Amino acid sequence: MAQVESSYGEFTKRNAAVVFVAAQKIDGFFKGKEHVRNKKYPFPVLFDETRKVTRAYGVYHAFGHDAYNIARPATFVIDGNGKIRWIAISPNQNERPAIEDILAAIDSSVLT
């Protein structure tokens, strides 16, 4: 979120909305609600507590013996008509697409 926050002006220049969906409990172990309240991000952060959104977008991942449920970090560029124009699904919890790649995807989706 910090990477997007520092580049937020580039998104607004392109008239692109930014929304984060966190696949976690709002008041769970990672204290998401408290974190969002303290950070005051310039974009909404929504909590997918039931993993309904992560399942719908195909980034839900159950692993291990006890099926510990997580979501793969993913970035979607969706046009004004609701059509997905670009997807980046990270191979692990630490990697994310470069901001430049996301902005390029936004730029190209406006032209097509």
Backbone torsions as a table, in degrees:
resi	resn	phi	psi	omega
1	MET	NA	-33.2	-179.6
2	ALA	-62.9	-39.1	179.9
3	GLN	-63.1	-44.5	178.9
4	VAL	-69.8	-39.7	179.8
5	GLU	-58.7	-42.9	-178.0
6	SER	-71.4	-19.6	179.1
7	SER	-108.0	13.6	-173.4
8	TYR	-56.3	-35.6	178.9
9	GLY	-59.5	-34.2	178.2
10	GLU	-66.3	-34.5	177.4
11	PHE	-70.9	-44.0	-178.7
12	THR	-67.3	-33.0	175.3
13	LYS	-59.0	-31.4	-177.6
14	ARG	-93.1	6.4	-178.1
15	ASN	57.7	35.5	-179.4
16	ALA	-101.1	132.0	176.0
17	ALA	-84.8	142.9	177.0
18	VAL	-117.5	128.4	176.0
19	VAL	-136.6	130.2	175.2
20	PHE	-101.3	137.8	174.1
21	VAL	-117.5	117.0	-179.3
22	ALA	-101.2	120.0	179.3
23	ALA	-85.3	76.8	-179.4
24	GLN	-159.8	166.1	175.8
25	LYS	-72.6	137.0	-176.8
26	ILE	-62.1	-34.9	178.7
27	ASP	-117.1	27.7	-176.4
28	GLY	-81.8	-160.8	-175.5
29	PHE	-52.2	-40.5	-176.7
30	PHE	-86.9	0.9	174.9
31	LYS	51.8	52.2	-176.4
32	GLY	-58.8	-45.7	-179.1
33	LYS	-60.1	-44.4	179.8
34	GLU	-64.5	-43.3	179.5
35	HIS	-60.9	-47.7	-178.7
36	VAL	-64.6	-41.0	179.0
37	ARG	-63.0	-41.4	-179.0
38	ASN	-72.1	-36.6	-176.6
39	LYS	-78.6	-31.5	-178.9
40	LYS	54.3	56.9	178.9
41	TYR	-61.2	151.1	179.4
42	PRO	-80.9	5.1	-179.0
43	PHE	-132.5	156.2	179.2
44	PRO	-72.5	145.8	173.4
45	VAL	-120.7	118.0	-179.0
46	LEU	-106.2	149.5	-178.0
47	PHE	-110.5	122.6	178.5
48	ASP	-97.0	72.5	-174.1
49	GLU	-64.8	-31.2	-178.0
50	THR	-94.3	-4.5	-177.8
51	ARG	67.6	18.5	178.9
52	LYS	-63.3	-42.8	-179.0
53	VAL	-70.1	-44.6	-179.1
54	THR	-63.8	-33.8	175.5
55	ARG	-68.4	-44.0	-177.7
56	ALA	-62.6	-34.4	-178.8
57	TYR	-95.1	5.2	173.3
58	GLY	74.7	23.8	179.8
59	VAL	-115.2	7.9	175.5
60	TYR	-70.0	142.1	-177.9
61	HIS	-144.7	117.8	173.2
62	ALA	-103.5	127.4	179.9
63	PHE	-136.3	162.1	176.4
64	GLY	81.7	170.1	-177.5
65	HIS	-59.0	-41.9	-176.9
66	ASP	-91.8	9.0	179.0
67	ALA	53.3	54.1	174.3
68	TYR	-61.5	124.0	-170.9
69	ASN	-96.6	124.8	176.5
70	ILE	-137.2	175.0	173.0
71	ALA	-119.5	140.7	173.0
72	ARG	-72.3	135.4	175.6
73	PRO	-59.8	130.4	-177.3
74	ALA	-143.2	150.6	176.8
75	THR	-125.4	130.4	178.5
76	PHE	-121.8	135.7	169.2
77	VAL	-106.8	118.6	-176.5
78	ILE	-119.4	129.1	-177.3
79	ASP	-77.7	177.5	-177.5
80	GLY	-63.3	-16.2	177.7
81	ASN	-96.0	4.2	178.8
82	GLY	85.2	8.7	180.0
83	LYS	-87.5	130.6	177.4
84	ILE	-72.2	123.7	-177.5
85	ARG	-104.7	-21.6	-176.4
86	TRP	-159.9	140.5	179.2
87	ILE	-135.5	136.7	170.3
88	ALA	-130.0	115.3	177.2
89	ILE	-108.1	120.3	-176.3
90	SER	-73.8	144.0	-179.2
91	PRO	-74.6	-15.5	179.6
92	ASN	-155.4	179.1	-175.0
93	GLN	-74.3	-9.3	-175.1
94	ASN	-104.7	-15.2	-176.6
95	GLU	-101.2	142.0	177.5
96	ARG	-138.9	156.5	176.2
97	PRO	-68.5	152.7	177.5
98	ALA	-68.2	144.4	178.2
99	ILE	-55.2	-39.2	-179.9
100	GLU	-59.9	-37.0	178.6
101	ASP	-68.9	-39.8	178.3
102	ILE	-65.1	-45.8	179.8
103	LEU	-63.4	-38.7	177.1
104	ALA	-63.1	-39.4	178.4
105	ALA	-65.3	-39.3	177.1
106	ILE	-63.7	-47.6	-179.7
107	ASP	-58.5	-43.4	-177.4
108	SER	-73.2	-29.3	-179.6
109	SER	-74.4	-24.3	177.2
110	VAL	-70.8	-32.5	-175.2
111	LEU	-84.9	-16.6	-176.8
112	THR	-106.0	NA	NA
